[in-house]
Structures are given as C-alpha cells and as structure tokens.
C-alpha cells in the first residue's frame, strides 16, 4: 500500500505476453517505469506518450519480466491521492527492440485513508 508521503519503497510491474506467460525482458539494458498521476493525459494530441519516466531494475534476472523502481521522495504529495497509472518499458542501447507493458493502475492513499 502506498500513501501520500511514502518514499523508498518499490513499485513493481510484471510484464506478460498475450498468452499470460512472463515476458523475457533479460535482453534489455534500458529499463524504465512510466507513471501518470491521477487525471493526467496518457498521450498528447499526436499520440506520443506522456507521463514521467523513472529508471527501473530487474527484480531478478529479467527472464520473469519483473521490473521495479524505487519511489523517490516528493513523488506522492498531498493532492496526488487516487489511481495512478504505470507502464514498464524495456529497450536496448542498440535500439534493436523496444517493448512496453500494458498500462496498469495502482492506488495512492491519503494520509488518513485505510487501504
């Protein structure tokens, strides 16, 4: 559970293929998690993704498709309670591939809210 003011914990995304099996992301060396605050637009008028990118790491070796990021101080401030969106993005320095997960959601609770 994430609350306003939290930092230092992690946000994890498990990338899966269409058939529901884990996506092997181990070939990636550029790992990011993109976040959108509640009510934020996902794309601009040209279809380009918006949101903020955060550097991610593999939870294990990447073969299970699990990525995580550490929550920085100041991200979840008063007024940002609600459903956030998240997306994992993996590519490599040679630009031979790029893939992104489905956009998922997670709640950020206010200080006094029960999760």
Residue frames as qw, qx, qy, qz and C-alpha x, y, z in Angstrom:
[[0.000, 0.890, 0.455, 0.000, 0.00, 0.00, 0.00],
 [0.418, 0.190, 0.010, 0.888, 1.32, 3.43, -0.95],
 [0.160, -0.848, -0.450, 0.232, 0.31, 6.58, 0.93],
 [0.203, 0.917, -0.034, 0.341, 0.96, 10.26, 0.38],
 [0.301, -0.849, 0.411, -0.142, 4.45, 11.00, 1.69],
 [0.922, -0.167, 0.326, 0.129, 5.80, 7.48, 1.13],
 [0.461, 0.770, -0.438, -0.061, 9.23, 7.05, -0.44],
 [0.167, -0.555, 0.810, -0.090, 11.99, 4.45, -0.53],
 [0.726, 0.107, 0.649, -0.200, 9.64, 1.55, -1.24],
 [0.147, -0.168, 0.758, 0.613, 9.22, -0.01, -4.65],
 [0.699, 0.412, 0.116, -0.572, 6.70, -0.14, -7.47],
 [0.356, -0.192, 0.873, 0.272, 6.83, -3.44, -9.35],
 [0.695, 0.421, -0.096, -0.574, 5.45, -4.37, -12.76],
 [0.573, -0.099, 0.800, 0.148, 5.31, -7.92, -14.11],
 [0.401, 0.457, -0.414, -0.677, 5.40, -7.87, -17.91],
 [0.622, 0.108, 0.771, -0.086, 3.41, -10.66, -19.55],
 [0.003, 0.064, -0.721, -0.690, 2.81, -11.81, -23.09],
 [0.551, -0.059, -0.243, -0.796, -0.64, -12.02, -24.67],
 [0.717, -0.122, -0.666, -0.168, -0.95, -15.65, -23.61],
 [0.644, -0.718, -0.017, -0.263, -0.34, -14.67, -19.96],
 [0.887, -0.136, -0.123, 0.424, 3.18, -16.07, -19.66],
 [0.383, -0.770, 0.080, 0.504, 6.07, -13.96, -18.41],
 [0.554, 0.821, -0.076, 0.112, 7.80, -11.75, -20.97],
 [0.813, -0.210, 0.035, 0.542, 11.54, -12.44, -21.06],
 [0.135, 0.988, 0.004, 0.078, 12.99, -8.92, -20.81],
 [0.750, -0.495, 0.195, 0.392, 16.52, -10.07, -19.99],
 [0.636, 0.325, 0.293, 0.636, 17.87, -8.74, -23.30],
 [0.023, 0.922, 0.189, 0.338, 17.04, -5.18, -22.27],
 [0.591, -0.126, -0.307, 0.735, 19.54, -2.80, -20.79],
 [0.099, -0.198, 0.048, -0.974, 17.40, 0.35, -20.76],
 [0.292, -0.455, -0.839, 0.061, 14.69, -0.22, -18.17],
 [0.113, -0.162, 0.148, -0.969, 12.08, 2.35, -17.20],
 [0.031, -0.566, -0.809, 0.154, 8.75, 2.63, -15.47],
 [0.036, -0.309, -0.222, -0.924, 6.48, 5.42, -16.69],
 [0.091, -0.473, -0.748, 0.457, 3.98, 6.89, -14.23],
 [0.104, -0.480, -0.337, -0.803, 0.94, 9.11, -14.67],
 [0.093, 0.070, 0.587, -0.801, -0.70, 10.96, -11.80],
 [0.234, 0.544, 0.786, -0.178, -4.47, 10.71, -11.38],
 [0.301, 0.846, 0.300, -0.323, -6.26, 12.63, -14.12],
 [0.137, -0.617, 0.490, 0.600, -3.13, 13.08, -16.26],
 [0.750, 0.541, -0.147, -0.352, -3.33, 12.54, -20.01],
 [0.864, -0.142, 0.431, 0.217, -1.67, 9.36, -21.24],
 [0.587, 0.227, 0.438, 0.642, -0.85, 10.72, -24.72],
 [0.028, 0.474, -0.029, -0.880, -0.58, 14.13, -26.37],
 [0.615, 0.569, 0.158, -0.523, -2.62, 15.13, -29.43],
 [0.450, 0.593, -0.601, -0.292, -0.02, 13.49, -31.72],
 [0.958, -0.065, -0.236, -0.147, -0.25, 10.14, -29.90],
 [0.443, 0.454, -0.612, 0.472, 3.08, 10.48, -28.08],
 [0.661, -0.467, -0.557, 0.184, 3.23, 9.02, -24.59],
 [0.136, -0.779, 0.223, -0.570, 3.28, 11.49, -21.74],
 [0.868, -0.478, -0.131, 0.032, 3.95, 10.69, -18.09],
 [0.124, -0.850, 0.503, -0.099, 7.24, 10.67, -16.22],
 [0.861, 0.226, -0.445, 0.098, 9.97, 8.07, -16.73],
 [0.518, -0.711, 0.446, -0.165, 11.83, 6.57, -13.78],
 [0.347, 0.482, -0.804, -0.027, 14.81, 4.26, -14.02],
 [0.910, -0.227, 0.088, -0.336, 13.92, 0.67, -13.22],
 [0.027, -0.486, 0.874, 0.002, 15.86, -2.51, -12.47],
 [0.671, -0.056, -0.690, -0.268, 15.10, -6.19, -12.88],
 [0.722, -0.528, 0.215, -0.392, 13.66, -7.82, -9.77],
 [0.881, -0.212, 0.391, 0.164, 15.60, -11.00, -10.65],
 [0.455, -0.249, 0.562, 0.644, 17.39, -11.55, -13.98],
 [0.313, 0.383, -0.237, -0.836, 14.65, -10.24, -16.29],
 [0.158, -0.008, -0.919, -0.362, 13.54, -13.62, -17.58],
 [0.025, -0.486, -0.833, 0.262, 10.40, -13.38, -15.42],
 [0.081, 0.634, 0.430, 0.637, 9.52, -9.93, -16.83],
 [0.431, -0.802, -0.378, 0.170, 9.53, -8.28, -13.40],
 [0.364, 0.452, -0.110, 0.807, 10.82, -4.69, -13.16],
 [0.411, -0.760, -0.441, 0.243, 10.83, -2.37, -10.16],
 [0.252, 0.628, -0.096, 0.730, 11.63, 1.22, -9.33],
 [0.373, -0.327, -0.564, 0.660, 12.37, 2.89, -6.03],
 [0.050, -0.880, -0.439, -0.175, 9.85, 5.55, -5.05],
 [0.401, 0.287, -0.190, 0.849, 11.66, 8.91, -4.84],
 [0.151, -0.505, -0.508, 0.681, 10.95, 11.41, -2.08],
 [0.146, 0.427, -0.002, -0.892, 8.39, 14.01, -3.11],
 [0.106, -0.083, -0.803, -0.581, 6.58, 11.92, -5.72],
 [0.329, -0.551, -0.743, -0.192, 3.42, 11.22, -3.74],
 [0.074, 0.035, -0.328, 0.941, 2.49, 14.58, -2.22],
 [0.251, 0.487, 0.620, -0.561, -0.81, 15.87, -0.85],
 [0.472, 0.592, -0.042, -0.652, -3.25, 16.19, -3.72],
 [0.356, 0.405, -0.755, -0.372, -1.92, 13.16, -5.62],
 [0.471, 0.009, 0.819, -0.327, -4.17, 10.62, -3.94],
 [0.739, 0.425, 0.060, -0.519, -6.11, 8.35, -6.28],
 [0.909, 0.171, 0.359, 0.126, -5.50, 5.89, -9.09],
 [0.054, -0.720, 0.519, 0.458, -2.08, 6.29, -10.69],
 [0.901, 0.421, -0.027, -0.100, -1.15, 4.61, -13.97],
 [0.414, -0.626, 0.615, 0.242, 2.06, 2.67, -14.58],
 [0.866, 0.490, -0.054, -0.078, 3.82, 1.07, -17.54],
 [0.667, -0.445, 0.456, 0.387, 7.11, -0.84, -17.86],
 [0.600, 0.779, -0.140, -0.114, 9.32, -0.02, -20.85],
 [0.726, -0.376, 0.478, 0.321, 12.33, -2.09, -21.94],
 [0.659, 0.742, -0.118, -0.011, 14.76, -1.48, -24.80],
 [0.831, -0.233, 0.130, 0.487, 18.44, -1.87, -25.53],
 [0.205, -0.717, 0.196, 0.636, 21.23, 0.56, -26.31],
 [0.264, -0.084, 0.721, 0.635, 21.50, -0.77, -29.88],
 [0.466, 0.327, 0.090, -0.817, 17.84, 0.19, -30.43],
 [0.209, 0.081, -0.888, -0.401, 17.10, -3.20, -31.92],
 [0.340, -0.482, -0.786, -0.182, 13.97, -3.60, -29.83],
 [0.193, -0.176, 0.347, -0.901, 11.53, -1.75, -27.60],
 [0.400, -0.410, -0.787, -0.231, 8.58, -3.13, -25.74],
 [0.229, -0.280, 0.354, -0.863, 6.13, -1.77, -23.22],
 [0.010, 0.252, 0.933, -0.257, 3.72, -3.44, -20.88],
 [0.174, -0.699, -0.591, -0.363, 0.01, -2.79, -20.73],
 [0.061, -0.451, 0.271, -0.848, -0.85, 0.30, -18.70],
 [0.498, -0.412, -0.751, 0.140, -1.91, -0.75, -15.23],
 [0.254, -0.749, 0.008, -0.613, -3.14, 1.17, -12.20],
 [0.547, -0.200, -0.658, 0.477, -2.35, 1.34, -8.51],
 [0.290, -0.878, -0.315, -0.216, -3.88, 3.37, -5.68],
 [0.339, 0.215, -0.419, 0.814, -2.16, 6.06, -3.65],
 [0.402, -0.693, -0.598, 0.011, -3.99, 6.66, -0.41],
 [0.097, -0.819, 0.114, -0.554, -4.26, 9.85, 1.61],
 [0.102, 0.434, -0.707, 0.549, -2.58, 10.03, 5.00],
 [0.451, -0.124, 0.604, -0.646, -5.66, 9.03, 6.96],
 [0.789, 0.178, -0.271, -0.521, -7.25, 6.65, 4.44],
 [0.663, -0.250, 0.700, -0.092, -7.40, 2.94, 5.10],
 [0.375, 0.436, -0.658, -0.486, -6.26, 0.71, 2.23]]
